């Protein structure tokens, strides 16, 4: 039983007729003699629930029966048609394969032979026709003789290909189903066609013959369904007591309102604002008086907000009202939306505990969001200081009002933390700038009693809820501690920055605006937040260490100063990438004959491996250049070296190959003002002529070093004195934002407005091309050419006779006297005497002597032979073999330089 609260009636009165009917049924036990008649009248009238169910049931059954009949008729027709297709195909194939069929088709008069057979087969098989035709479709037989000799109507192409075909068409005897099959001779050749078919009229007749049986079954099903519907309606009529839908709806309206308000307060107010119904829960939550029902909601002692809501009748969803010490969620809807009476119904539930749980859930969600933001927002760069700042910026003001991060100084440099050293305040962030905390970059030593000192010593977080009552914290700095408390900072959490077993520093969270101190849950959150940041700070520390090591290695491998030489005025710049140390390098190498070699290279990648590989390549170029090889041959040797390095390191998965290294090698001769250039996958050089015009010489582009398989080619350039040769790496002209062609054009524009000096050219180029944050190294060399004056060059041809040696000595003595180098006469005569004698004895004509007055005195002897003398020790009994030994003792340097047609043996002596 459900008890309805209030003075209103729990159910509406029944209509007079229904009430009397129900009373008589109660008195007679439902078995009076008038009941069947009344029940039948109620069912047929359709005004009761039972009558409406009966009519609906009858209509549905009738529709189902009609649908079933139609489906059965269609199925019968389909089955009959399928039977006709199968029969026509079977008759045609049987007749086509009958004995003598091929001979009859080949006879002079196939019709005379086949027409009787076809008609006999048609009557026996109960088909409408059996037609035999030739491969052209001309009939030999037909049930109607006047159709013989005419064209067959239907599809015969599949049958001519050897495949039977069945179709439904409009033929000469009407709509029909026919099959066409081939007649094949012994070797499989189609010599004729046979068609058998049944007209649609005969097919439909077979289907219509079954229609009476189908209709009889449908009528029987309809009768059974009608009887069943009547029994169901009679039982439903007895259970609903003959009530109509309207009466039943009105009777159950109040019941539903009460049943659905068992766990919530329910209030029903009419259109005038009078309280019609309030259940027990509503009375308890709203503290309603006993006589509240029947009174206006504004007069029953409700708080103004709740009373105004109930009297207005407006829609409300989870609207919160404070009633005493409760938070009530009120939902209100009007009752006249579906044609009901004017008024409103409101439900009331106590959400006090739910609000408390929601508050805790919201706090938990905010903490999870903060941890998520820490995972994606801390450690965006590999910079220790920036990572510490990201931690402080994340926590303010979401978690704390001020955050300070103190790290050991060695950590900032990438080293291991030193527990005995001072810390440096790396980051300070807060809601105000005037807080009396230690400023940024301040060196701090925390006392053991301070929370920071305890965290550093124990490696665990420390909570200091009330700073004004913490003498250990105040011992750090009594004056500053008082200023901090006076500023309003009252609570502190310190958490050590731990990375494994290392303590990198300490993070302090300060609270001032929120009056409540930090609690244990916030301590756990701070520990988790710092733990995530510690990983990023340690990664940044390790990167800083590796970067410092790579920079140190790279600086040790790059040239610290350029060698002295007179051929070129050189200026250079080297700018490392911001992301890490790369493998770009350059060098200037003095060669024999006052020549100078310029080399620029690039190893793809960054880090220690790239820097180490760069050093290996630079050392190799130094060694190969000492052989005085042409640029293309030197790059070939360098390519083989890189390939061997890759092979040696292929078994180590952690070592990257060197493939991707590029190099440009140029040799400038100040005597001839010729420059020979070769490059291996490197950007082309730029040439600024004395008139200021800029061009990029066409130097053949070889493959990058290490690929192998292709030779390198060189280009010979004639450079007027005062020209500027610009060599660079791809970091100057190429980046992710633009193509190399754009970079080359920008380089051309910068060179066109640069001054004449090499230094000014370097400055202008870098100011116009260097990005704000370089992603790759930039190496730049600007070499302004000089020419050796003609009066400092002396050349003599040497006849192939022994007496020529004396003539050479005399000429040399005169030239040295002219140059003011008489002190070198004895040594120079001896050197040239030995070299010319060797050329006459072992070399080939022509022989030529050249002497250059540069920073050194250079003596060169050319002959057409490719054989080279070797320095050795002569024994006491040897008559010769001491010439080169004397040359090596008198000269500062000596060596052999091979030419396309011969060789040059040279020796250098320092000037006095």
C-alpha positions in Angstrom: 0.0 0.0 0.0 1.2 3.5 -0.8 0.1 6.2 1.6 -0.7 9.6 0.2 0.0 12.6 2.4 -2.5 15.5 2.6 -6.1 16.2 2.6 -6.7 15.8 -1.1 -8.4 12.6 -2.4 -6.0 9.9 -3.4 -8.0 9.0 -6.5 -10.5 10.7 -8.7 -14.1 9.5 -8.5 -15.1 7.1 -11.3 -17.8 7.9 -13.8 -21.3 6.9 -12.7 -21.6 4.1 -15.1 -18.2 2.7 -14.4 -18.7 2.9 -10.6 -22.0 1.1 -10.8 -20.6 -1.5 -13.0 -17.6 -2.0 -10.7 -19.9 -2.3 -7.7 -22.1 -5.0 -9.3 -19.0 -6.9 -10.3 -17.8 -6.8 -6.7 -21.1 -8.0 -5.4 -21.6 -10.8 -7.9 -18.0 -12.0 -7.9 -17.7 -11.2 -11.6 -19.9 -14.2 -12.6 -23.4 -12.5 -13.2 -25.4 -13.4 -16.3 -25.2 -9.9 -17.7 -21.4 -9.8 -17.9 -20.9 -11.6 -21.3 -23.3 -9.2 -23.0 -21.8 -6.1 -21.4 -18.3 -7.3 -22.1 -19.1 -7.9 -25.7 -20.7 -4.4 -26.0 -17.7 -2.8 -24.3 -15.2 -4.6 -26.6 -17.1 -3.8 -29.8 -17.6 -0.1 -28.8 -13.8 0.5 -28.7 -14.0 3.0 -25.9 -12.4 0.8 -23.3 -8.8 -0.3 -23.1 -9.9 -3.9 -24.0 -11.8 -2.8 -27.0 -9.0 -0.7 -28.4 -6.6 -3.6 -27.8 -9.0 -6.0 -29.6 -9.4 -3.7 -32.7 -5.6 -3.1 -32.9 -4.9 -6.8 -32.5 -7.4 -7.7 -35.2 -5.9 -5.1 -37.7 -2.4 -6.4 -37.1 -3.4 -10.0 -37.7 -5.3 -9.1 -40.8 -2.3 -7.3 -42.2 -0.1 -10.2 -41.4 -2.5 -12.7 -43.1 -2.7 -10.5 -46.2 1.1 -10.2 -46.3 1.4 -14.0 -45.9 -1.0 -14.7 -48.7 0.8 -12.3 -51.0 4.1 -13.8 -50.1 2.8 -17.4 -50.7 1.4 -16.5 -54.1 4.6 -14.8 -55.1 6.6 -17.8 -53.9 4.3 -20.3 -55.8 4.8 -18.2 -58.9 8.5 -18.1 -58.4 8.8 -21.9 -57.8 6.6 -22.5 -60.9 8.8 -20.3 -63.0 11.9 -22.0 -61.8 10.3 -25.3 -62.6 9.6 -24.1 -66.1 13.3 -23.0 -66.5 14.5 -26.3 -65.3 12.1 -28.3 -67.5 12.8 -26.3 -70.7 16.6 -26.7 -70.2 16.3 -30.4 -69.6 14.1 -31.0 -72.7 16.4 -28.9 -74.9 19.6 -30.7 -73.7 17.9 -34.1 -74.0 16.7 -33.4 -77.6 20.1 -31.8 -78.5 22.0 -34.9 -77.4 19.5 -37.4 -78.9 21.1 -40.0 -81.3 21.1 -39.0 -85.0 20.8 -35.3 -84.2 24.1 -34.3 -85.9 23.3 -36.4 -89.0 19.8 -34.9 -89.2 21.2 -31.4 -89.2 23.7 -32.4 -91.9 20.9 -34.0 -94.1 19.6 -32.2 -97.2 16.2 -31.5 -95.6 16.6 -31.2 -91.8 13.0 -30.1 -91.3 11.6 -33.3 -92.8 13.6 -35.4 -90.4 13.4 -33.2 -87.2 9.9 -31.8 -87.3 8.1 -35.0 -86.4 10.6 -35.8 -83.7 10.3 -32.3 -82.2 6.5 -32.4 -82.1 6.6 -35.8 -80.4 9.1 -34.6 -77.9 7.1 -31.4 -77.2 3.9 -33.4 -76.5 5.7 -36.0 -74.4 7.6 -33.4 -72.3 4.6 -31.0 -71.9 6.3 -28.0 -73.2 5.0 -25.4 -75.6 7.6 -25.7 -78.3 10.8 -27.5 -79.3 12.7 -25.6 -82.0 15.8 -26.8 -83.9 17.8 -24.2 -85.8 21.1 -23.8 -87.5 23.9 -21.8 -86.2 22.5 -18.7 -87.9 19.3 -18.9 -85.9 17.0 -20.1 -88.8 14.3 -22.5 -87.5 14.1 -26.1 -88.8 11.2 -27.0 -86.6 8.3 -25.1 -84.9 4.8 -26.0 -83.5 3.4 -23.6 -86.1 4.7 -24.7 -89.5 4.5 -21.2 -90.9 7.3 -20.1 -88.6 9.7 -22.6 -90.0 12.6 -21.0 -91.9 12.3 -17.8 -90.0 14.7 -16.2 -87.6 14.6 -17.5 -84.0 13.6 -14.9 -81.4 16.0 -15.1 -78.4 19.7 -15.1 -77.3 21.9 -17.6 -79.1 25.4 -16.2 -78.7 26.2 -18.1 -75.4 25.0 -21.4 -77.1 27.1 -20.8 -80.1 30.1 -20.5 -77.7 29.1 -23.9 -76.2 27.2 -22.7 -73.1 23.4 -23.2 -72.6 21.3 -20.1 -71.9 17.8 -19.8 -70.2 15.8 -16.6 -70.5 12.3 -15.1 -70.3 11.4 -13.2 -73.5 8.4 -12.1 -75.6 8.4 -14.8 -78.4 6.4 -15.4 -81.5 3.8 -17.4 -79.3 3.8 -14.9 -76.5 5.6 -14.3 -73.2 7.6 -17.4 -72.5 10.5 -19.1 -70.7 12.9 -20.8 -73.1 16.3 -22.5 -73.0 18.8 -22.7 -75.9 21.5 -25.4 -76.0 24.2 -26.2 -78.5 24.4 -29.3 -80.7 28.0 -30.4 -81.0 29.6 -32.9 -83.3 32.3 -35.3 -82.4 35.2 -32.8 -82.1 33.1 -30.3 -80.1 32.1 -28.0 -82.9 28.6 -26.4 -82.6 26.6 -27.5 -85.7 23.2 -26.4 -84.6 21.0 -25.2 -81.7 17.9 -26.6 -79.9 15.4 -24.5 -78.0 12.6 -25.6 -75.7 10.2 -23.4 -73.8 7.0 -22.9 -71.9 4.7 -19.9 -72.2 4.1 -17.7 -69.1 0.4 -18.4 -69.5 0.9 -22.0 -68.7 3.2 -21.1 -65.9 0.7 -18.8 -64.3 -2.0 -21.3 -64.7 -0.2 -23.7 -62.6 0.3 -21.0 -59.9 -3.4 -20.0 -60.0 -4.4 -23.6 -59.5 -2.9 -23.5 -56.0 -4.5 -20.1 -55.0 -7.7 -21.6 -53.5 -5.6 -23.7 -51.1 -3.6 -20.7 -50.1 -6.7 -18.5 -49.5 -8.3 -21.2 -47.4 -5.3 -21.5 -45.2 -5.2 -17.7 -44.8 -8.9 -17.5 -43.8 -8.3 -20.3 -41.2 -5.4 -18.4 -39.7 -7.5 -15.2 -39.6 -10.3 -17.0 -37.7 -7.9 -18.4 -35.2 -6.2 -15.1 -34.6 -9.6 -13.3 -34.2 -10.6 -15.9 -31.6 -7.3 -15.5 -29.7 -7.7 -11.7 -29.8 -11.2 -12.0 -28.4 -10.0 -14.1 -25.5 -7.1 -11.7 -24.7 -9.5 -8.7 -24.8 -12.0 -10.5 -22.5 -9.3 -11.1 -19.9 -8.0 -7.5 -20.2 -11.5 -6.2 -19.8 -11.9 -8.2 -16.6 -8.6 -6.9 -15.2 -9.3 -3.2 -16.0 -12.9 -3.4 -14.7 -14.2 -1.8 -17.9 -12.4 1.5 -17.4 -11.4 3.7 -20.3 -8.0 5.2 -20.9 -9.0 8.6 -19.5 -10.3 7.3 -16.3 -7.3 5.0 -15.7 -4.9 7.9 -16.4 -6.6 10.2 -13.9 -6.7 7.5 -11.3 -3.0 6.8 -11.5 -1.6 10.4 -11.8 -1.4 10.9 -8.0 -0.1 7.3 -7.5 2.8 7.9 -10.0 3.7 11.2 -8.3 4.0 9.5 -4.9 5.8 6.3 -6.1 8.5 8.3 -7.9 9.1 10.5 -4.9 10.0 7.9 -2.4 13.7 9.0 -2.0 13.1 12.7 -2.7 10.8 15.4 -1.4 7.9 16.0 -3.7 5.9 19.2 -3.7 2.8 19.8 -6.0 1.7 23.4 -6.3 -1.4 24.5 -8.4 -1.5 27.4 -10.8 -2.4 29.8 -8.0 0.7 29.0 -5.9 -1.3 26.8 -3.3 0.5 23.8 -1.9 -1.5 20.8 -3.0 0.8 17.9 -1.9 4.0 17.5 0.1 5.3 14.1 1.1 7.2 13.2 4.3 10.6 13.8 2.8 9.7 17.3 1.6 8.3 18.1 5.1 11.5 17.0 6.7 13.9 18.8 4.4 11.9 22.1 4.3 10.6 21.9 7.9 7.0 22.5 6.8 4.2 22.9 9.3 1.5 20.3 9.7 -1.1 22.5 8.0 1.0 23.5 5.0 -1.1 21.8 2.4 -3.9 24.1 1.1 -1.9 27.2 2.0 0.0 29.5 -0.3 3.7 28.6 -0.6 4.6 32.2 0.5 2.8 31.8 3.8 4.3 28.5 5.1 7.6 29.7 6.4 10.0 28.8 3.6 13.1 30.9 3.0 12.5 33.6 0.4 14.5 32.0 -2.4 12.8 28.7 -2.2 9.3 30.2 -1.7 9.8 32.5 -4.8 10.9 29.5 -6.9 7.8 27.4 -5.9 5.4 30.2 -6.4 6.8 31.2 -9.8 6.4 27.8 -11.4 9.4 28.4 -13.6 11.6 25.6 -14.7 14.6 24.8 -12.5 17.3 22.2 -12.7 19.5 21.3 -9.7 19.1 24.8 -8.4 20.8 24.9 -5.0 19.2 26.6 -2.0 20.5 26.8 1.5 17.9 25.9 4.1 19.3 25.9 7.6 22.5 23.8 7.5 21.5 21.9 4.4 22.2 22.5 0.7 19.1 21.5 -1.2 19.0 20.8 -4.9 15.6 21.7 -6.4 14.2 20.6 -9.7 10.9 22.0 -10.9 8.7 21.4 -13.9 5.2 22.7 -14.9 2.4 20.1 -15.0 0.4 21.5 -17.9 2.9 20.7 -20.7 0.9 17.6 -21.8 -2.6 19.1 -21.2 -2.6 18.5 -17.5 -3.9 20.9 -14.9 -2.0 24.2 -14.3 0.7 24.1 -11.6 4.1 22.7 -11.0 5.8 19.7 -9.4 9.1 20.1 -7.6 11.5 17.6 -6.2 13.9 18.3 -3.4 17.0 16.4 -2.4 19.8 16.9 0.1 23.1 17.6 -1.7 25.2 18.6 1.4 27.4 15.5 1.4 27.5 15.4 -2.4 28.8 18.9 -2.5 31.6 18.0 -0.1 32.5 15.0 -2.2 32.4 17.1 -5.3 34.7 19.6 -3.7 37.2 16.9 -3.0 36.8 15.4 -6.4 37.4 18.8 -8.0 40.6 19.3 -5.9 41.8 15.9 -7.0 41.0 16.7 -10.6 43.0 19.9 -10.4 45.9 18.1 -8.9 45.8 15.5 -11.7 45.7 18.3 -14.2 48.7 19.9 -12.6 50.7 16.7 -12.7 49.7 16.2 -16.4 50.8 19.8 -17.2 54.1 19.1 -15.4 54.7 16.1 -17.6 54.2 18.1 -20.8 55.3 21.6 -19.7 58.5 20.9 -17.7 61.6 19.9 -19.7 60.7 21.5 -23.0 64.3 22.5 -23.4 67.6 20.9 -22.4 68.6 23.9 -20.3 68.9 23.5 -16.5 67.9 27.0 -15.6 64.9 27.1 -18.0 63.7 23.8 -16.7 63.8 25.1 -13.1 61.9 28.2 -14.2 59.2 26.0 -15.8 58.7 24.2 -12.5 58.3 27.4 -10.6 55.9 28.9 -13.2 53.7 25.8 -13.2 53.2 25.8 -9.5 52.4 29.5 -9.1 49.6 30.3 -8.3 47.9 27.0 -8.8 49.6 25.3 -5.9 51.7 27.9 -4.0 52.1 31.7 -3.9 55.9 31.6 -4.2 58.3 28.9 -5.5 62.0 29.0 -5.3 64.4 26.5 -6.8 68.0 26.2 -5.5 70.5 24.0 -7.3 74.2 23.2 -6.6 76.4 25.3 -8.8 78.1 22.2 -10.2 74.7 21.0 -11.5 74.3 24.2 -13.5 77.6 23.4 -15.2 76.5 19.8 -15.9 78.6 18.2 -13.2 77.8 16.0 -10.2 76.3 17.8 -7.1 78.6 18.5 -4.3 76.8 18.3 -0.9 79.5 20.5 0.8 79.2 23.3 -1.8 76.8 26.2 -1.8 73.6 26.3 -3.7 72.6 29.0 -6.2 69.0 30.3 -6.4 68.2 29.3 -9.9 64.5 30.3 -10.2 62.1 32.6 -8.2 58.5 33.0 -9.1 55.6 34.4 -7.1 52.4 36.4 -7.1 54.3 39.5 -6.1 57.8 40.8 -7.0 58.6 42.4 -3.6 58.7 39.2 -1.4 61.7 39.3 0.9 63.0 36.0 -0.3 66.6 35.4 -1.5 66.9 36.9 -5.0 67.8 34.9 -8.1 71.5 34.0 -8.5 72.1 34.4 -4.8 74.6 31.9 -3.3 73.0 30.2 -0.3 74.2 27.8 2.4 71.2 26.4 4.4 71.8 25.6 8.1 71.1 22.1 9.2 68.0 23.1 11.2 66.2 24.8 8.3 63.6 22.8 6.3 65.8 23.1 3.2 68.8 21.8 5.1 66.8 18.9 6.5 65.6 18.0 3.0 69.1 18.1 1.5 70.5 15.9 4.4 67.7 13.3 4.5 66.5 13.4 0.9 62.9 13.6 2.0 60.3 16.5 1.9 59.6 18.6 5.0 56.4 20.4 5.9 56.5 23.5 8.0 52.8 24.4 8.5 53.5 27.6 10.6 56.6 29.5 9.9 56.1 31.9 12.8 56.4 29.0 15.2 59.4 27.3 13.6 62.7 28.3 15.3 64.7 26.0 13.1 63.7 27.8 10.0 64.2 31.2 11.6 67.8 30.2 12.5 68.7 30.4 8.8 68.4 34.2 8.8 66.7 35.8 11.7 66.2 39.2 10.1 65.0 37.9 6.7 62.7 35.3 8.5 60.9 38.1 10.3 60.5 40.0 7.1 59.0 37.0 5.4 56.5 36.4 8.2 55.6 40.1 8.2 55.0 39.9 4.5 52.3 37.3 5.1 54.1 34.1 4.1 53.0 31.6 6.7 53.5 28.0 5.5 56.3 26.2 3.7 57.0 22.8 1.9 60.6 21.9 0.9 61.2 19.0 -1.4 64.7 17.7 -2.5 65.3 17.4 -6.2 66.4 13.8 -6.4 67.5 12.0 -9.5 68.3 8.4 -8.5 70.8 8.7 -5.6 71.8 12.2 -6.5 70.3 15.3 -4.7 70.5 18.1 -7.2 69.0 20.8 -5.0 65.8 21.8 -3.2 62.5 23.3 -4.1 60.6 25.5 -1.7 56.8 26.1 -1.9 55.6 29.2 0.1 52.0 30.1 0.9 50.7 33.5 1.8 47.3 34.3 0.3 45.4 31.2 1.4 45.0 31.3 5.2 45.1 27.5 5.7 48.5 26.0 6.0 49.8 23.2 3.7 48.6 19.8 4.7 49.8 16.2 4.2 47.9 15.7 0.9 49.6 18.8 -0.5 52.9 17.6 0.7 52.4 14.4 -1.4 51.4 16.5 -4.4 54.5 18.7 -4.0 56.7 15.6 -3.8 55.2 14.1 -7.0 55.5 17.4 -8.8 59.2 17.8 -7.9 59.9 14.2 -8.8 58.7 14.7 -12.3 60.7 17.9 -12.6 63.8 16.3 -11.2 64.0 13.9 -14.2 63.9 16.8 -16.6 66.5 18.8 -14.7 68.8 15.8 -14.5 68.4 15.2 -18.3 69.3 18.9 -18.8 72.3 18.5 -16.5 73.5 15.5 -18.5 73.0 17.2 -21.8 74.9 20.3 -20.4 77.8 18.0 -19.5 77.8 16.2 -22.9 77.6 19.5 -24.7 80.5 21.0 -22.7 82.6 18.0 -23.5 81.7 18.2 -27.2 82.4 21.9 -27.3 85.8 21.3 -25.6 86.6 18.5 -28.0 85.5 20.6 -31.0 87.5 23.6 -29.9 90.6 21.5 -29.4 90.2 20.0 -32.9 89.6 23.3 -34.8 92.6 25.5 -35.7 93.4 27.9 -32.9 95.3 30.2 -35.2 96.0 30.4 -38.9 99.5 29.7 -40.2 101.6 32.5 -41.7 101.6 32.7 -45.5 101.7 35.5 -48.1 99.3 34.1 -50.7 96.0 35.0 -49.1 94.5 37.5 -46.7 92.2 35.3 -44.6 89.4 36.0 -42.2 87.1 33.3 -40.8 84.2 32.8 -38.5 82.9 29.6 -36.7 79.5 29.7 -35.1 78.3 26.5 -33.3 74.7 25.5 -33.4 72.4 26.3 -30.5 71.1 22.7 -30.4 74.4 21.1 -30.0 78.0 20.8 -31.3 78.2 19.8 -34.9 80.9 18.5 -37.3 81.6 21.6 -39.4 85.4 22.4 -39.7 87.9 24.4 -41.8 91.6 24.7 -42.2 94.3 26.7 -44.0 97.4 24.6 -45.0 100.6 26.1 -46.5 102.0 24.0 -49.3 105.2 24.0 -51.3 106.0 26.7 -53.8 104.3 29.4 -51.7 100.9 27.8 -52.4 98.1 27.6 -49.9 95.3 25.1 -49.5 91.8 26.0 -48.1 89.6 23.3 -46.9 86.0 23.4 -45.5 84.1 20.3 -44.4 80.8 19.2 -42.7 80.0 16.0 -40.9 76.2 15.5 -40.7 74.9 15.3 -37.1 75.7 16.8 -33.7 77.4 15.7 -30.6 80.6 14.0 -29.6 80.6 11.5 -32.5 80.3 14.3 -35.1 83.1 16.3 -33.4 85.4 13.3 -33.1 84.8 12.4 -36.8 85.5 15.9 -37.8 88.9 15.7 -36.0 89.7 12.5 -37.8 88.9 14.0 -41.2 90.9 17.2 -40.4 93.9 15.1 -39.4 93.6 13.0 -42.6 93.5 16.2 -44.8 96.6 17.5 -43.0 98.4 14.2 -43.8 97.2 14.0 -47.4 98.1 17.6 -48.1 101.7 16.9 -47.2 101.8 14.7 -50.2 101.1 17.7 -52.5 98.3 15.9 -54.2 95.8 17.6 -56.6 92.4 18.4 -54.9 90.5 15.7 -56.8 93.0 13.0 -55.8 93.1 14.1 -52.2 89.2 13.9 -52.0 89.5 10.4 -53.5 91.8 9.3 -50.7 89.6 11.0 -48.1 86.6 9.1 -49.6 88.4 5.8 -49.2 89.2 6.7 -45.6 85.6 7.5 -44.7 84.5 4.2 -46.3 87.0 2.3 -44.2 85.9 4.1 -41.0 82.3 3.1 -41.8 83.3 -0.6 -42.3 85.3 -0.6 -39.0 82.3 0.8 -37.1 79.6 -1.1 -38.8 79.7 -3.8 -36.1 79.0 -1.3 -33.3 75.3 -0.5 -33.4 75.8 2.5 -31.0 78.3 4.2 -33.4 76.7 6.1 -36.3 78.4 5.9 -39.7 80.2 8.9 -41.2 78.2 8.8 -44.5 77.0 12.3 -45.1 80.3 14.1 -44.6 81.1 16.7 -47.2 84.3 18.6 -48.1 85.6 21.3 -50.4 89.4 21.5 -51.1 91.0 24.4 -52.9 94.7 25.1 -53.7 95.8 28.7 -54.7 99.1 29.4 -56.3 100.2 33.1 -56.0 102.7 32.8 -58.7 100.2 31.8 -61.5 97.1 33.2 -59.6 95.4 29.9 -60.4 93.1 28.2 -58.0 92.2 24.5 -58.3 89.0 23.5 -56.6 87.2 20.1 -56.0 84.2 19.4 -53.8 82.5 16.3 -52.4 78.9 17.0 -51.9 79.7 20.5 -50.5 78.0 23.8 -51.5 79.9 25.6 -54.3 82.3 28.5 -53.4 81.5 32.1 -54.0 83.9 34.4 -55.9 83.9 38.2 -55.5 85.9 39.8 -58.2 87.8 43.1 -57.7 85.0 45.0 -59.4 82.5 43.8 -56.8 80.7 41.3 -59.1 79.7 38.0 -57.4 79.5 34.6 -59.0 79.4 31.0 -58.0 82.0 29.2 -60.2 80.9 26.0 -61.8 82.8 23.4 -59.8 81.8 19.8 -60.4 79.8 18.4 -57.5 81.1 15.0 -56.5 79.2 12.6 -54.1 79.5 13.0 -50.3 82.5 11.3 -48.7 82.1 7.6 -47.9 79.7 6.6 -50.8 82.5 5.6 -53.2 82.3 4.4 -56.7 82.5 7.8 -58.5 85.6 9.8 -59.2 86.0 13.5 -58.2 86.6 16.3 -60.7 88.3 19.7 -60.2 87.9 23.1 -61.7 90.8 25.5 -62.4 90.0 29.2 -61.7 92.1 32.2 -62.6 91.8 34.7 -59.8 92.8 38.3 -60.4 94.7 39.9 -57.5 92.3 41.3 -54.9 89.6 38.7 -55.6 87.8 37.2 -52.6 87.2 33.5 -52.5 84.3 32.6 -50.0 84.1 29.1 -48.6 81.3 28.1 -46.2 79.2 25.2 -44.9 75.5 24.6 -45.6 74.4 26.1 -42.3 75.0 29.5 -43.8 72.7 29.1 -46.8 70.2 26.4 -45.9 67.7 25.7 -43.1 64.3 24.1 -42.7 62.4 27.3 -43.6 64.0 27.9 -47.0 65.6 26.2 -49.9 69.4 26.4 -50.6 68.7 28.4 -53.8 67.2 31.2 -51.7 70.1 31.1 -49.3 72.6 31.4 -52.2 70.8 34.4 -53.6 70.8 36.0 -50.2 74.5 35.3 -49.8 75.1 36.9 -53.3 73.3 40.0 -52.2 75.3 40.2 -48.9 78.7 39.8 -50.8 77.8 42.4 -53.3 77.5 45.1 -50.6 80.4 44.0 -48.5 83.7 46.0 -48.3 87.0 45.0 -49.9 88.6 43.5 -46.8 88.1 39.9 -45.7 87.1 40.9 -42.2 84.4 43.3 -43.4 83.1 40.5 -45.8 82.7 38.1 -42.9 80.9 40.6 -40.8 78.4 41.6 -43.4 77.7 38.0 -44.4 77.0 36.8 -40.9 74.9 39.9 -40.0 72.6 39.2 -43.0 72.4 35.4 -42.8 72.8 34.2 -39.2 69.4 33.1 -37.8 68.3 34.0 -34.3 68.7 30.4 -33.1 71.0 28.5 -35.5 70.0 24.9 -36.0 73.3 24.0 -37.6 77.0 25.0 -37.4 78.3 27.8 -39.6 81.9 27.8 -40.9 82.9 30.7 -43.1 86.3 31.6 -44.7 87.0 34.6 -46.8 90.3 34.6 -48.6 91.5 37.7 -50.5 94.1 36.8 -53.1 97.6 38.2 -53.4 100.1 37.6 -56.2 103.9 37.1 -55.8 105.7 40.0 -57.5 107.5 39.2 -60.7 110.8 40.5 -59.3 110.7 37.9 -56.6 110.5 35.0 -59.1 113.6 33.6 -60.9 113.5 30.8 -63.5 116.3 29.2 -65.5 116.2 26.4 -68.1 118.9 23.8 -67.6 120.5 22.1 -70.6 121.1 18.4 -70.3 124.9 18.7 -69.9 127.0 18.4 -66.8 128.5 21.9 -67.3 125.0 23.4 -66.8 125.4 22.9 -63.1 128.1 25.5 -62.8 126.0 28.0 -64.8 123.1 27.5 -62.5 125.2 28.1 -59.4 126.5 31.4 -61.0 123.0 32.6 -61.9 121.7 31.8 -58.4 124.5 33.7 -56.7 123.8 36.8 -58.8 120.0 36.6 -58.0 120.6 36.2 -54.3 122.9 39.1 -54.3 120.2 41.1 -56.1 117.7 40.1 -53.4 120.1 40.8 -50.6 120.4 37.2 -49.5 124.1 36.7 -49.8 124.1 34.7 -46.5 122.2 31.9 -48.2 124.4 31.7 -51.2 126.5 28.7 -50.1 123.6 26.6 -48.9 121.5 27.4 -51.9 124.2 26.6 -54.4 124.8 23.3 -52.7 121.1 22.4 -52.7 120.6 23.3 -56.3 123.8 21.6 -57.4 122.6 18.3 -55.8 119.1 18.6 -57.1 120.1 19.6 -60.7 122.7 16.8 -60.7 120.1 14.2 -59.8 117.8 15.6 -62.5 120.5 15.3 -65.1 121.5 11.8 -64.0 118.1 10.2 -63.2 115.4 12.6 -64.6 114.4 13.6 -68.1 114.4 16.7 -70.2 113.3 19.4 -70.0 114.8 20.5 -66.7 114.0 23.8 -65.2 115.1 25.6 -62.0 112.8 28.1 -60.2 113.6 30.2 -57.1 110.9 32.1 -55.1 111.6 34.9 -52.7 108.6 34.7 -50.3 108.6 34.3 -46.5 111.1 31.6 -47.2 113.5 31.1 -50.0 112.1 28.3 -52.2 114.2 26.4 -54.6 112.5 24.1 -57.1 113.9 21.8 -59.8 111.6 20.4 -62.4 112.1 17.4 -64.7 109.9 15.3 -66.8 110.5 12.0 -64.9 108.0 10.6 -62.5 110.5 8.8 -60.4 111.3 10.3 -57.0 114.6 10.1 -55.0 114.6 8.7 -51.5 116.7 9.8 -48.6 119.0 7.1 -47.3 122.3 6.7 -45.3 125.3 6.1 -47.5 128.0 3.6 -46.2 131.7 4.5 -46.0 132.5 2.8 -49.2 129.6 4.3 -51.3 130.7 6.9 -53.8 127.3 8.6 -53.9 124.0 8.7 -52.0 124.8 11.7 -49.8 123.2 14.5 -51.9 119.7 14.3 -50.5 121.1 13.9 -47.0 122.9 17.2 -47.5 119.8 18.9 -48.9 117.8 17.7 -45.9 120.4 19.1 -43.5 120.6 22.5 -45.2 116.8 23.0 -45.9 114.1 23.6 -43.4 111.7 21.5 -45.5 112.0 19.6 -48.7 109.8 17.3 -50.7 108.5 16.1 -54.1 105.4 17.5 -55.9 104.1 15.5 -58.8 102.7 17.2 -61.9 100.7 15.7 -64.8 104.0 15.6 -66.8 106.9 15.1 -64.4 107.8 16.2 -60.9 109.2 19.1 -58.9 111.7 18.6 -56.1 111.7 21.6 -53.8 113.5 22.8 -50.7 112.7 25.8 -48.4 115.3 27.8 -46.4 114.3 30.4 -43.7 115.3 33.9 -44.5 118.0 35.5 -42.4 
